[in-house]
Amino acid sequence: MASDGVRGIVTLVCLTCGKERFFTNQVPATVTCEQCSGTVFRTFATPTEPDDAAIDAAEAQARSIAYGDSSPDDTRGDARDLDAR
């Protein structure tokens, strides 16, 4: 985690078996997988306090879920294209 006081959750995913480990304070220098004893992990940092980038990403990915609303990027032929072989 960053030392500037930013709060968040760090997820380590074992590349061998896929088991996840979560850390909220500090990630240890060496981590061993409890399931397969692997030592190579992929790191994902998730902030728990919204910042401008997180808010912008959420707004960009949001879509209307009201009944009858269509996705703004869909065209009438897109559904037929999915069925094409």
C-alpha positions as CSV (number, residue, x, y, z in Angstrom):
1,M,0.0,0.0,0.0
2,A,1.1,3.6,-0.5
3,S,2.6,5.3,2.5
4,D,0.8,8.6,1.9
5,G,-2.2,7.4,4.0
6,V,-4.5,6.4,1.1
7,R,-6.9,3.7,2.4
8,G,-7.7,0.7,0.4
9,I,-7.6,-3.1,0.0
10,V,-4.8,-5.0,-1.6
11,T,-5.7,-8.3,-3.1
12,L,-3.0,-10.8,-3.9
13,V,-4.1,-13.6,-6.3
14,C,-1.8,-16.7,-6.4
15,L,-0.8,-17.4,-10.0
16,T,-0.5,-21.1,-9.4
17,C,-3.9,-21.9,-7.9
18,G,-5.9,-18.6,-7.9
19,K,-6.4,-18.4,-4.2
20,E,-6.9,-14.8,-3.0
21,R,-5.4,-13.1,0.0
22,F,-6.6,-9.7,1.2
23,F,-4.7,-7.0,3.1
24,T,-6.0,-3.7,4.5
25,N,-3.0,-2.3,6.4
26,Q,0.3,-3.4,4.9
27,V,1.3,-6.3,2.6
28,P,4.1,-8.4,4.0
29,A,7.4,-8.5,2.1
30,T,7.1,-12.3,1.5
31,V,3.7,-14.0,1.1
32,T,3.2,-17.8,0.7
33,C,0.0,-19.3,-0.6
34,E,-1.8,-21.3,2.1
35,Q,-3.3,-23.7,-0.5
36,C,-0.4,-24.6,-2.8
37,S,2.6,-22.9,-1.1
38,G,3.2,-20.7,-4.2
39,T,5.1,-17.5,-3.8
40,V,4.1,-15.6,-7.0
41,F,1.1,-13.3,-6.8
42,R,-0.7,-10.8,-9.0
43,T,-1.5,-7.6,-7.0
44,F,-4.7,-5.7,-7.3
45,A,-5.1,-2.4,-5.3
46,T,-8.7,-1.2,-4.7
47,P,-9.1,2.2,-3.1
48,T,-11.9,2.4,-0.5
49,E,-12.2,6.2,-0.7
50,P,-13.5,7.5,-4.0
51,D,-11.2,9.8,-6.0
52,D,-11.7,11.6,-9.3
53,A,-10.5,8.7,-11.4
54,A,-12.8,6.2,-9.6
55,I,-15.8,8.4,-9.8
56,D,-15.2,9.1,-13.5
57,A,-14.8,5.4,-14.2
58,A,-18.0,4.5,-12.4
59,E,-19.9,7.2,-14.3
60,A,-18.5,6.0,-17.6
61,Q,-19.4,2.4,-16.9
62,A,-22.8,3.1,-15.5
63,R,-25.8,2.5,-17.7
64,S,-29.5,2.9,-17.2
65,I,-31.3,-0.1,-15.8
66,A,-34.8,1.2,-16.2
67,Y,-37.2,-1.1,-17.9
68,G,-37.3,-0.6,-21.7
69,D,-34.1,1.5,-21.9
70,S,-31.6,0.3,-24.4
71,S,-27.9,0.7,-24.2
72,P,-26.8,3.9,-25.9
73,D,-24.2,2.2,-28.1
74,D,-26.4,-0.6,-29.3
75,T,-28.0,-0.6,-32.8
76,R,-30.9,-2.7,-34.0
77,G,-28.5,-5.0,-35.9
78,D,-26.2,-5.7,-33.0
79,A,-28.4,-8.5,-31.5
80,R,-28.6,-10.2,-34.9
81,D,-24.8,-10.0,-35.3
82,L,-24.4,-12.0,-32.1
83,D,-26.4,-14.8,-33.7
84,A,-24.4,-14.8,-36.9
85,R,-22.0,-17.7,-37.4
